[in-house]
Amino acid sequence: GHEQLLEMMEERMVDVEQKLRLVKRLLQDKVNQLKEQLTKNTKADAMVKDLYVENAQLLKALEMTEQRQKTAERKNYLLEEKIANLNRIVKNLASPSFNS
């Protein structure tokens, strides 16, 4: 009975050791998987930061472009007014010469 009990305990120990090795392997796989995910997340985080900076630069460039467009529109309007005034002056100057 004593020998049989020892044999049963040894079998259980072998069984437990096998299960522990399996669990250890599974845990190591999970650790490797999480390390890969961390690497991917770190790269993605860096990309997001780069995009954030790039976006800020693009917004600033857009603001400057819109400002230049407004300035150009104002100058264009003033030039059109000057042209209209010059046309009136030319017309007024030309009118008396035709009349005489």
ROVODO-843357 format. One line per field, with one value per residue: residue in one letter; y, z, x of N, C-alpha, C, CB in turn; residue number from 1. Coordinates in pm, whole numbers, plus 50000, padded with zeros to 5 digits. Each point is the difference from the previous one (the first is absolute). Glycine has a CB too. Layout:
! residues N
res = [a  ...];
n_c2 = [Y  ...];
n_c3 = [Z  ...];
n_c1 = [X  ...];
ca_c2 = [Y  ...];
ca_c3 = [Z  ...];
ca_c1 = [X  ...];
c_c2 = [Y  ...];
c_c3 = [Z  ...];
c_c1 = [X  ...];
cb_c2 = [Y  ...];
cb_c3 = [Z  ...];
cb_c1 = [X  ...];
n = [NUM  ...];
//
This chain:
! residues 100
res = [g  h  e  q  l  l  e  m  m  e  e  r  m  v  d  v  e  q  k  l  r  l  v  k  r  l  l  q  d  k  v  n  q  l  k  e  q  l  t  k  n  t  k  a  d  a  m  v  k  d  l  y  v  e  n  a  q  l  l  k  a  l  e  m  t  e  q  r  q  k  t  a  e  r  k  n  y  l  l  e  e  k  i  a  n  l  n  r  i  v  k  n  l  a  s  p  s  f  n  s];
n_c2 = [49880  50116  49942  50139  50280  50023  49964  50243  50201  49936  50067  50283  50080  49949  50186  50250  49992  50019  50255  50155  49965  50124  50260  50057  50007  50210  50207  50002  50072  50249  50117  50006  50159  50237  50043  50051  50216  50173  50028  50110  50222  50123  50042  50145  50218  50094  50043  50196  50189  50027  50094  50233  50134  49989  50158  50247  50034  50008  50234  50184  49961  50091  50274  50075  49946  50193  50240  49980  50016  50274  50131  49926  50135  50278  50013  49946  50247  50201  49912  50056  50298  50059  49907  50196  50252  49946  49988  50288  50120  49894  50121  50292  50003  49922  50229  50239  49827  49941  50309  50115];
n_c3 = [50000  49955  49692  49946  50125  49811  49740  50062  50036  49713  49851  50135  49908  49696  50012  50108  49770  49773  50127  50018  49691  49927  50165  49864  49709  50078  50114  49734  49822  50183  49973  49686  50003  50168  49811  49753  50157  50071  49696  49919  50221  49904  49706  50096  50169  49750  49824  50211  49998  49687  49997  50213  49815  49742  50133  50074  49700  49883  50194  49903  49694  50045  50130  49751  49792  50145  49994  49687  49952  50155  49831  49727  50081  50065  49722  49842  50127  49914  49695  49977  50105  49780  49766  50086  49997  49711  49881  50113  49864  49715  50011  50063  49757  49784  50073  49885  49745  49920  50039  49787];
n_c1 = [50082  50288  50010  49726  50093  50253  49828  49810  50240  50129  49731  49983  50294  49933  49746  50153  50219  49782  49871  50276  50058  49719  50047  50281  49873  49780  50209  50173  49748  49946  50295  49977  49730  50122  50257  49811  49837  50256  50080  49720  50002  50276  49896  49738  50159  50166  49739  49869  50254  49997  49700  50051  50214  49825  49760  50180  50099  49707  49906  50239  49928  49698  50084  50169  49768  49798  50212  50037  49685  49974  50229  49864  49720  50139  50141  49731  49854  50226  49992  49690  50038  50216  49812  49769  50194  50105  49705  49937  50256  49928  49708  50097  50206  49776  49782  50160  50096  49691  49922  50217];
ca_c2 = [50120  50115  50011  50042  50141  50073  49993  50091  50136  50028  50021  50131  50100  50005  50064  50142  50060  50017  50111  50124  50032  50049  50134  50087  50023  50089  50133  50058  50042  50121  50106  50038  50069  50133  50080  50042  50101  50121  50057  50059  50117  50105  50055  50072  50121  50093  50046  50093  50125  50063  50051  50115  50112  50032  50063  50136  50076  50020  50100  50130  50034  50034  50133  50099  50004  50072  50140  50053  50009  50118  50118  50009  50043  50143  50074  49987  50090  50138  50019  50011  50135  50095  49986  50062  50146  50042  49994  50118  50118  49995  50026  50143  50075  49974  50057  50137  50008  49956  50101  50123];
ca_c3 = [50000  50010  49868  49904  50029  49948  49854  49961  50024  49895  49876  50011  49989  49858  49934  50038  49932  49858  49991  50028  49880  49901  50043  49982  49856  49963  50054  49922  49873  50027  50023  49869  49930  50059  49962  49861  50002  50057  49895  49901  50061  50011  49864  49967  50082  49936  49875  50036  50040  49876  49927  50075  49968  49858  49990  50052  49898  49885  50038  49998  49859  49947  50052  49929  49862  50001  50024  49873  49907  50037  49962  49854  49962  50033  49900  49874  50009  49990  49861  49918  50024  49931  49856  49974  50010  49883  49885  50009  49965  49855  49934  50017  49918  49859  49967  49945  49868  49900  49992  49935];
ca_c1 = [49918  50090  50067  49897  49974  50116  49990  49891  50046  50098  49925  49935  50108  50037  49886  50003  50116  49964  49905  50074  50079  49905  49959  50117  50012  49889  50029  50109  49939  49922  50099  50054  49891  49985  50118  49977  49894  50060  50084  49908  49936  50101  50016  49877  50001  50094  49938  49893  50066  50050  49884  49949  50090  49980  49869  50014  50075  49911  49900  50067  50020  49868  49967  50081  49950  49871  50031  50053  49888  49921  50079  49995  49865  49989  50078  49929  49885  50051  50043  49879  49947  50089  49975  49870  50022  50078  49909  49912  50082  50026  49873  49973  50096  49971  49870  50003  50067  49905  49895  50045];
c_c2 = [50125  50027  50054  50150  50087  50008  50096  50145  50041  50029  50138  50112  50018  50074  50150  50072  50025  50119  50134  50043  50058  50143  50099  50036  50099  50143  50068  50048  50132  50119  50049  50080  50143  50091  50052  50113  50132  50071  50070  50127  50118  50066  50084  50132  50105  50057  50102  50136  50075  50062  50123  50124  50045  50074  50146  50089  50030  50105  50141  50046  50040  50139  50109  50017  50076  50149  50067  50018  50123  50128  50021  50047  50149  50084  50000  50096  50145  50030  50017  50138  50105  49996  50068  50153  50053  49999  50120  50126  50005  50034  50149  50085  49987  50067  50142  50004  49952  50106  50122  49988];
c_c3 = [50000  49865  49896  50018  49945  49847  49948  50014  49893  49867  50001  49985  49853  49923  50029  49930  49852  49983  50025  49879  49890  50032  49979  49852  49953  50049  49921  49864  50018  50023  49867  49919  50052  49968  49857  49994  50054  49896  49895  50055  50010  49864  49962  50076  49939  49872  50029  50038  49877  49921  50068  49967  49856  49979  50047  49898  49879  50032  49996  49854  49936  50045  49922  49856  49993  50021  49872  49898  50031  49960  49848  49953  50027  49896  49865  49996  49983  49856  49907  50017  49926  49849  49964  50004  49880  49874  49998  49958  49850  49923  50007  49915  49852  49958  49943  49863  49890  49976  49921  49853];
c_c1 = [50085  50068  49903  49969  50113  49995  49893  50044  50102  49931  49933  50103  50041  49891  50000  50116  49971  49906  50069  50084  49911  49957  50114  50018  49892  50026  50112  49950  49924  50093  50057  49898  49984  50119  49986  49897  50053  50086  49914  49936  50097  50021  49878  49993  50092  49941  49890  50060  50052  49886  49942  50083  49979  49868  50006  50072  49911  49893  50060  50020  49867  49958  50074  49951  49868  50023  50052  49888  49915  50071  49994  49861  49980  50074  49930  49880  50044  50044  49879  49936  50082  49975  49868  50013  50077  49913  49906  50076  50025  49873  49966  50094  49967  49868  50007  50067  49908  49893  50047  50027];
cb_c2 = [49876  49950  49809  49764  49934  49925  49760  49829  49971  49852  49751  49901  49939  49782  49786  49943  49884  49751  49846  49937  49817  49764  49900  49894  49767  49804  49922  49849  49759  49861  49901  49795  49778  49897  49863  49768  49820  49895  49822  49773  49847  49876  49803  49781  49862  49872  49779  49808  49898  49834  49768  49848  49914  49797  49776  49911  49892  49763  49829  49947  49839  49756  49901  49942  49781  49795  49948  49888  49750  49872  49964  49815  49769  49944  49940  49759  49837  49991  49864  49752  49927  49971  49782  49799  49981  49909  49750  49891  49992  49825  49767  49955  49963  49781  49857  50090  49964  49761  49920  50061];
cb_c3 = [50120  50246  50059  50001  50208  50198  50006  50071  50248  50117  49982  50150  50233  50019  50019  50224  50162  49961  50077  50244  50058  49961  50170  50202  49969  50009  50227  50117  49927  50101  50226  50002  49965  50184  50156  49920  50031  50229  50039  49906  50129  50189  49934  49956  50206  50099  49893  50080  50221  49992  49919  50186  50167  49935  50036  50237  50076  49929  50144  50221  49988  49999  50227  50144  49952  50091  50242  50045  49974  50191  50198  49984  50050  50245  50121  49983  50153  50242  50046  50020  50225  50181  49996  50100  50248  50106  50004  50187  50227  50034  50057  50233  50175  50016  50179  50232  50109  50066  50220  50213];
cb_c1 = [49822  50038  50152  49901  49872  50136  50076  49831  49960  50165  49960  49824  50081  50130  49868  49897  50153  50029  49817  50007  50162  49919  49841  50111  50095  49841  49928  50163  49980  49815  50058  50145  49882  49864  50142  50056  49828  49997  50173  49955  49849  50112  50143  49883  49952  50193  50052  49854  50065  50188  49951  49920  50169  50136  49890  50004  50214  50041  49885  50116  50194  49937  49961  50197  50114  49885  50052  50221  49998  49902  50153  50175  49914  49982  50211  50073  49883  50074  50207  49963  49916  50173  50128  49880  49998  50210  50013  49868  50110  50180  49923  49919  50177  50124  49906  50006  50221  50042  49909  50094];
n = [1  2  3  4  5  6  7  8  9  10  11  12  13  14  15  16  17  18  19  20  21  22  23  24  25  26  27  28  29  30  31  32  33  34  35  36  37  38  39  40  41  42  43  44  45  46  47  48  49  50  51  52  53  54  55  56  57  58  59  60  61  62  63  64  65  66  67  68  69  70  71  72  73  74  75  76  77  78  79  80  81  82  83  84  85  86  87  88  89  90  91  92  93  94  95  96  97  98  99  100];
//
